[in-house]
């Protein structure tokens, strides 16, 4: 058996374009001697297509595109393509998340996904019905393939946190004795996923006594980043084939090929950086942007966003505004300038003191005095946000926001100010994670990764001065984040417990956290929901991000 795995980066809803990508992969696979090409879950649509699945015109186009694929396969290998299979009746939902076999004789449905996730960012039960029963495909050579789709592999209680209620598609295949289990997936990234996927596949291989081919989508689609990392694993857990993380690839696997030594897994910081770069690149490209803009303050958050943007789009396509106020330290201005020089991105300096004075003069008659306190601080942020939006609008750039998850969690950010923008690049990274990732980027261990991402290889990139300075918004004299917030080393573990683990506050106190601090952080988290609802889309890189998978009410007790 000689088959190929096509780790593709589709554009959601671009059925004809995605078909062209599949056909190009089929040409490459056939040149390598493959007789069957595997493509990811819903590969014809791109995942997740969301309410595009409710458009009759697009569903009708799917059939025409599949017919066109059939006619284009002359002399090429057969295909397994992820599609939305129509049901046989008029009840809703009227689709299956399925797989079709496409060859020169035509196309036909061969598998239907049985376990439909409707947690976190997933909402498949809105569109699909669950399949009923195991799915087997017998090839012309007699090879028997067990077919599953993404969640159908996630059935091991001891390995995963929450197993969906429903059948066990792996158990259903035991009696069929397949020669190979195939799992076509669109599994979003988080740093713990690659190891978990391999554990699940290995367990399935042992249960079925056959190898498992796991094929994952790659690329960024809105807030979600798919990291690829596809593989074939044998019954003893040994590696039979490996595909790279965070980039497209087509690889041929021969069932007679012996096990190979699995490459050393990248450290979590490298995976995280690659995922963020991929997410920014695809968000910009798929939304029609070639260039990006950000505000550069000399702080660590904007420094990290600048590094990611330069790697994603090329430094020549990234520019930054420096917008000093009377409270900006000379050190921060110098640090921002030095960083831009290291990255070779363009900067423009637009002081905001006169604009601040203009707002004070305009508002004093109404307020009976100049704006004070938080109002005055927020005005500075909104002035900067307005300038950034104006430049981005005029120059056709994607404005990148630079706030982190800790700030977004507790509301330490300004609506229509620093929250302005089209994409929140690090909105799913806690502040301590930002520091950790920047430390790694500046370490010798990041050398190869920096080279592959097109970043300068020599010396520090973020810089010691930026990495070691106390965090500050610099909106008033000698301001530090610690004036308003707990130290991030204390804040972030509480936020992770409340957000990701859903740990009740009482349990956090019982675990040793200060009662007053837990109560304060919980209150801040709940009170900032209205801000998060108005935030830019963020790149999801954790098990629980703010965004479509975070569904709390604003007005609640």
C-alpha positions in Angstrom: 0.0 0.0 0.0 1.4 3.3 -1.1 -0.5 6.4 -0.1 0.2 10.1 0.4 -0.7 12.6 3.1 -1.5 16.1 1.9 -1.2 18.6 4.8 -3.0 21.4 3.1 -3.8 25.1 4.0 -7.2 25.8 2.6 -9.1 29.0 2.3 -12.5 28.7 4.0 -15.3 28.7 1.5 -13.1 28.7 -1.5 -14.3 25.4 -2.9 -12.8 25.8 -6.4 -9.5 27.1 -5.0 -9.3 24.3 -2.5 -10.0 21.7 -5.2 -7.1 23.2 -7.1 -4.9 22.7 -4.1 -6.0 19.1 -3.8 -5.4 18.5 -7.4 -1.9 19.9 -7.2 -1.2 17.6 -4.2 -2.5 14.7 -6.3 -0.1 15.5 -9.1 2.8 15.4 -6.6 1.5 12.3 -4.9 1.1 10.4 -8.1 4.6 11.4 -9.2 5.8 9.7 -6.0 3.9 6.5 -6.8 1.0 6.9 -4.5 -2.4 5.3 -5.4 -4.4 7.2 -2.8 -4.2 10.7 -1.5 -5.5 11.7 1.9 -6.7 15.3 2.6 -7.8 16.9 5.9 -11.3 17.1 7.4 -13.6 19.3 5.3 -10.7 19.9 3.0 -12.9 21.1 0.1 -14.4 23.8 2.4 -11.6 24.6 4.8 -12.3 24.3 8.5 -14.4 25.7 10.1 -16.8 26.9 7.4 -19.4 27.8 10.0 -22.6 29.3 8.4 -21.3 29.0 4.9 -22.6 25.5 5.2 -26.1 27.0 5.4 -25.9 28.6 1.9 -27.7 26.4 -0.7 -25.7 28.0 -3.6 -22.4 26.9 -2.0 -23.7 23.4 -1.3 -24.7 23.0 -4.9 -21.3 24.3 -6.0 -19.7 21.4 -4.0 -21.2 18.8 -6.3 -20.0 20.6 -9.4 -16.5 21.0 -8.0 -16.4 17.3 -7.2 -17.5 16.4 -10.7 -14.8 18.6 -12.1 -12.2 16.9 -9.9 -13.3 13.5 -11.3 -12.6 14.7 -14.9 -9.2 16.1 -13.9 -7.9 12.9 -12.4 -6.9 11.3 -15.6 -3.9 9.1 -14.8 -3.7 10.4 -11.2 -4.3 8.7 -7.8 -7.6 8.4 -6.1 -8.6 10.9 -3.4 -10.1 11.0 0.0 -11.7 14.4 0.4 -13.4 16.0 3.4 -16.8 17.3 2.4 -20.3 18.2 3.7 -22.5 15.2 2.7 -26.2 16.0 2.2 -28.7 13.8 4.2 -31.5 11.9 2.5 -34.4 13.8 4.1 -35.4 17.4 4.8 -34.9 17.4 8.5 -32.4 19.8 10.1 -29.4 19.7 10.3 -29.3 18.3 6.8 -25.6 17.5 6.5 -22.9 15.0 7.6 -19.3 15.9 8.2 -18.0 13.3 5.8 -15.4 11.9 3.4 -15.8 11.1 -0.3 -13.7 8.8 -2.4 -12.9 10.5 -5.7 -11.5 8.5 -8.6 -11.8 8.4 -12.4 -15.1 6.6 -12.1 -16.8 9.3 -10.0 -17.2 10.2 -6.3 -19.2 8.7 -3.5 -19.5 9.1 0.3 -17.5 6.6 2.3 -17.5 7.9 5.8 -19.5 10.1 8.2 -18.1 11.7 11.4 -19.7 10.1 14.5 -18.6 12.4 17.3 -19.5 16.0 16.7 -17.8 18.5 19.1 -19.9 21.5 20.3 -17.6 22.7 23.0 -15.1 25.6 23.0 -14.7 26.9 19.5 -16.6 24.0 17.9 -20.3 24.1 17.0 -20.7 21.1 14.7 -24.2 20.0 15.9 -25.5 23.3 14.4 -24.7 22.0 10.9 -24.2 18.2 11.0 -25.9 15.0 12.1 -23.7 12.3 13.7 -22.8 9.3 11.5 -24.1 5.9 12.5 -21.6 3.1 12.6 -18.0 2.3 11.6 -16.7 3.2 8.2 -14.5 0.8 6.1 -13.1 1.2 2.6 -11.6 -1.6 0.6 -9.1 -0.6 -2.0 -8.6 -2.3 -5.4 -5.6 -4.2 -4.0 -7.7 -5.6 -1.2 -6.3 -3.3 1.6 -9.0 -2.5 4.2 -9.0 1.0 5.5 -10.8 2.2 8.6 -12.0 5.8 8.2 -12.5 8.3 11.0 -12.8 12.0 11.2 -11.0 14.1 13.8 -13.0 13.8 17.1 -13.7 10.1 16.3 -10.2 9.4 17.5 -10.6 11.2 20.8 -12.2 8.4 22.8 -9.6 7.6 25.5 -10.8 8.7 29.0 -7.4 8.2 30.6 -5.7 10.5 28.0 -8.2 13.4 27.5 -10.0 15.6 29.9 -13.5 15.5 28.4 -14.6 12.6 26.2 -17.8 13.3 24.3 -20.9 11.2 25.1 -21.5 8.9 22.1 -20.1 5.8 20.4 -16.5 4.6 20.4 -15.7 4.6 16.6 -12.4 2.8 17.3 -14.1 0.0 19.2 -16.6 -0.4 16.4 -13.7 -1.1 14.0 -12.0 -3.8 16.0 -14.1 -6.7 14.5 -13.5 -5.4 11.0 -9.7 -5.8 11.4 -8.5 -2.9 9.2 -5.0 -2.9 7.7 -4.8 0.9 8.4 -6.8 3.4 10.4 -7.1 6.8 8.8 -8.0 9.9 10.8 -8.7 13.1 8.7 -8.6 16.0 11.1 -8.8 19.8 11.5 -7.4 20.1 15.0 -6.5 23.6 16.2 -3.2 24.3 17.9 -2.3 24.5 21.5 1.1 23.5 22.9 -0.1 20.3 24.5 -1.9 19.0 21.4 0.9 17.4 19.4 1.9 14.9 22.1 -1.7 14.2 22.9 -2.7 13.4 19.3 0.2 11.0 19.1 -0.8 9.2 22.3 -4.4 8.9 21.0 -3.2 7.5 17.7 -0.9 5.1 19.3 -3.6 3.8 21.6 -5.9 3.3 18.6 -3.1 1.5 16.7 -2.7 -0.9 19.7 -6.5 -1.5 19.9 -6.8 -2.2 16.2 -3.4 -3.9 15.7 -2.7 -1.8 12.7 -0.9 1.5 11.8 -2.7 4.8 12.1 -2.4 7.7 9.6 -3.2 11.0 11.3 -3.6 13.9 8.9 -4.2 17.4 10.2 -5.1 20.7 8.4 -2.5 23.4 8.5 -2.9 27.2 8.4 -4.7 30.1 10.1 -8.4 30.6 9.7 -9.7 33.6 11.6 -8.8 33.1 15.3 -7.8 29.4 14.8 -4.4 28.2 13.9 -4.0 24.6 12.7 -0.4 23.3 13.1 -0.4 20.3 10.9 2.2 17.9 12.4 0.6 14.9 10.6 2.1 11.4 11.0 1.8 7.7 10.6 2.4 5.6 13.7 2.8 1.9 14.2 1.2 -0.4 16.8 4.1 -0.1 19.2 4.1 3.7 19.0 7.1 3.9 16.6 7.1 6.6 13.9 6.5 5.5 10.3 6.2 9.0 8.7 6.4 12.6 10.0 5.2 15.8 8.4 6.5 19.2 9.6 4.6 21.5 11.9 3.1 24.8 10.7 3.6 24.4 6.9 2.1 22.7 4.0 3.6 19.4 2.9 2.8 16.3 0.8 4.5 13.0 1.8 4.2 9.5 0.4 4.1 6.5 2.8 4.8 3.0 1.7 3.4 0.3 4.1 6.6 -1.8 3.6 8.8 1.0 4.9 10.3 0.3 8.3 9.9 2.6 11.3 12.0 5.7 11.3 13.5 7.7 14.2 11.0 10.4 15.0 12.6 13.9 14.9 13.1 15.7 18.1 9.9 17.5 19.0 10.3 21.3 19.0 10.1 22.9 22.4 6.8 24.6 23.3 8.2 28.1 22.8 9.2 27.2 19.2 5.8 25.7 18.4 4.1 28.7 19.9 6.2 31.2 17.9 5.7 29.3 14.7 1.9 29.1 15.3 1.6 32.8 16.0 3.7 33.6 12.8 1.5 31.3 10.8 -1.7 32.8 12.3 -0.7 36.4 11.4 0.5 35.5 7.9 -2.7 33.7 7.0 -5.0 36.2 8.7 -3.4 39.0 6.7 -3.2 37.1 3.4 -6.7 35.6 3.5 -8.2 39.0 4.5 -6.4 40.7 1.6 -3.6 42.6 3.5 0.0 42.7 2.5 1.3 45.1 5.1 0.8 45.6 8.9 1.1 48.5 11.4 1.5 48.5 15.1 2.2 50.9 17.9 5.7 50.5 19.3 6.1 51.6 22.9 9.4 50.1 24.0 7.5 47.5 26.1 7.7 43.8 25.8 4.2 43.2 24.4 4.7 45.4 21.4 8.2 44.1 20.9 6.9 40.5 20.7 4.2 41.5 18.2 6.8 43.3 16.1 9.0 40.2 16.0 6.0 38.0 15.0 4.8 40.5 12.3 8.3 40.8 10.8 8.6 37.0 10.6 5.1 36.6 9.2 5.0 39.4 6.5 8.7 40.3 6.1 10.2 43.4 7.8 9.7 45.5 4.6 5.9 45.1 5.0 5.8 46.1 8.7 5.8 49.6 10.1 5.4 51.1 13.5 4.3 54.4 15.1 6.1 55.8 18.2 3.7 58.1 20.0 5.5 59.6 23.0 3.7 61.6 25.6 5.1 63.8 28.4 5.2 60.6 30.5 7.1 58.4 28.1 10.6 57.7 29.3 13.6 58.4 27.1 14.6 54.8 27.7 11.4 53.4 26.2 11.7 55.6 23.1 15.3 54.4 22.7 14.3 50.8 23.3 11.6 51.0 20.7 13.9 52.6 18.1 16.7 50.0 18.8 14.2 47.1 18.4 12.9 48.5 15.1 16.5 48.8 13.8 17.3 45.2 14.8 14.2 44.0 12.9 14.7 46.5 10.1 11.1 47.8 10.2 10.2 51.4 9.4 9.1 53.7 12.2 7.5 57.2 12.4 7.3 59.3 15.5 4.1 61.2 16.2 4.3 63.0 19.6 0.8 63.3 21.3 1.4 66.2 23.8 -0.3 68.8 21.7 -3.3 66.5 21.1 -3.6 65.8 24.8 -3.6 69.6 25.4 -6.3 70.0 22.8 -8.5 67.4 24.4 -8.0 69.0 27.8 -9.0 72.4 26.4 -12.1 71.1 24.7 -13.3 69.1 27.7 -12.5 71.6 30.5 -15.7 73.7 30.0 -17.9 70.6 30.2 -16.0 69.0 33.1 -15.3 72.2 34.9 -11.6 71.1 35.0 -9.2 69.2 32.8 -9.7 65.4 32.6 -8.2 63.6 35.7 -7.1 60.2 36.7 -8.2 57.2 34.6 -10.1 59.5 32.2 -6.9 61.4 31.4 -5.0 58.1 31.0 -7.6 56.6 28.7 -7.6 59.8 26.6 -3.9 59.2 25.9 -4.6 55.6 24.8 -7.5 56.7 22.6 -5.4 59.4 20.9 -2.9 56.8 20.1 -5.6 54.4 18.9 -7.1 57.1 16.6 -3.7 57.9 15.1 -3.0 54.2 14.5 -6.4 53.6 12.8 -5.9 56.7 10.7 -2.5 55.6 9.4 -3.7 52.0 8.8 -6.8 53.2 6.9 -4.9 55.6 4.8 -2.1 53.1 3.9 -4.2 50.0 3.6 -2.5 48.2 6.5 -3.7 45.6 9.0 -3.5 47.2 12.4 -2.2 44.7 15.0 -3.1 45.2 18.6 -0.4 44.5 21.2 -2.3 43.6 24.4 -1.8 40.3 26.2 -4.3 37.9 27.8 -3.6 39.0 31.4 -4.6 42.6 30.5 -7.7 41.5 28.5 -8.7 39.2 31.4 -8.8 42.0 34.0 -9.7 44.9 31.8 -6.3 46.6 32.0 -6.9 48.0 28.5 -8.8 50.8 26.9 -11.8 50.5 24.6 -11.2 52.5 21.3 -7.6 52.9 22.4 -5.0 50.2 22.7 -7.7 47.7 21.8 -8.1 49.2 18.3 -7.1 47.0 15.5 -7.9 44.1 13.2 -6.1 41.3 15.0 -5.0 40.7 18.6 -1.8 38.8 18.0 -0.9 37.9 21.6 -4.3 38.2 23.1 -4.1 34.5 24.2 -0.7 34.8 25.9 -0.5 35.6 29.6 2.1 38.3 30.5 4.4 35.7 32.1 4.2 33.7 28.8 5.1 36.8 26.9 8.3 37.2 29.0 9.1 33.5 28.6 8.7 33.5 24.9 10.8 36.6 24.5 13.5 35.1 26.7 13.6 32.0 24.4 13.7 34.1 21.2 16.8 35.9 22.6 18.5 32.6 23.6 20.9 30.6 21.4 18.3 27.8 21.3 16.1 29.9 19.0 18.9 30.2 16.3 17.6 27.7 13.8 14.0 28.7 14.2 14.9 32.4 13.7 16.8 31.5 10.6 13.9 29.5 9.1 11.4 32.4 9.9 13.7 34.9 8.2 14.6 36.8 11.4 18.1 38.1 12.2 20.2 35.2 13.6 22.9 37.1 15.5 22.6 38.6 18.9 19.5 39.5 20.9 16.3 40.4 19.0 13.9 41.6 21.7 16.8 42.9 23.8 17.8 42.8 27.5 16.5 46.3 28.2 13.0 45.4 27.0 12.9 42.0 28.7 14.1 43.2 32.1 12.2 46.5 32.6 9.2 46.6 34.9 6.0 46.6 32.9 4.4 50.1 32.6 1.7 51.7 30.4 3.5 55.1 31.0 0.3 57.1 31.2 1.3 59.0 34.3 4.6 59.9 36.0 6.5 56.8 37.2 3.6 54.5 36.5 4.0 50.7 36.9 1.5 47.9 36.1 2.0 46.8 39.7 0.4 50.1 40.9 -2.9 48.7 39.6 -2.5 45.0 39.3 -1.0 42.1 41.4 2.4 41.0 40.2 2.0 39.0 37.1 3.7 36.0 38.7 0.8 35.9 41.2 -2.0 37.1 38.8 -1.4 34.7 35.9 -1.8 31.4 37.8 -5.1 32.7 39.2 -6.3 33.7 35.8 -5.3 30.3 34.3 -7.2 28.6 37.1 -10.3 30.7 36.6 -10.3 30.8 32.8 -8.8 27.6 31.6 -9.4 25.2 34.4 -12.7 26.7 35.5 -11.5 26.2 39.1 -14.0 27.6 41.7 -12.5 30.5 43.7 -12.9 28.5 46.9 -10.6 25.8 45.6 -8.0 28.4 44.6 -8.0 29.7 48.2 -7.8 26.2 49.6 -4.8 25.6 47.3 -3.0 28.4 49.1 -3.9 31.6 47.2 -4.8 34.7 49.2 -8.6 35.0 49.7 -8.7 38.8 49.0 -6.6 38.4 45.9 -8.7 35.6 44.5 -11.9 37.6 45.2 -10.4 40.7 43.5 -9.2 38.9 40.4 -12.5 37.1 40.0 -14.3 40.5 40.2 -12.0 42.1 37.7 -12.4 39.1 35.3 -16.2 39.3 35.4 -16.3 43.1 35.2 -14.2 43.2 32.0 -16.5 41.0 29.9 -18.0 44.0 28.0 -14.5 45.0 26.9 -13.7 41.5 25.6 -16.9 41.4 23.6 -15.6 44.4 21.7 -12.0 43.3 21.3 -10.3 42.4 18.0 -10.2 38.7 17.0 -7.3 37.0 18.7 -5.2 34.1 17.8 -6.2 31.1 19.9 -3.1 29.2 21.1 -4.3 27.8 24.5 -7.0 25.3 25.5 -9.3 28.2 26.5 -9.1 31.6 24.7 -11.3 34.6 24.8 -13.3 34.6 21.6 -15.8 32.2 20.0 -15.1 29.6 22.7 -15.7 31.9 25.6 -19.4 32.5 26.0 -20.2 34.4 29.2 -22.9 37.0 29.5 -22.1 40.7 30.1 -25.1 41.5 32.3 -25.1 38.7 34.9 -25.0 38.2 38.7 
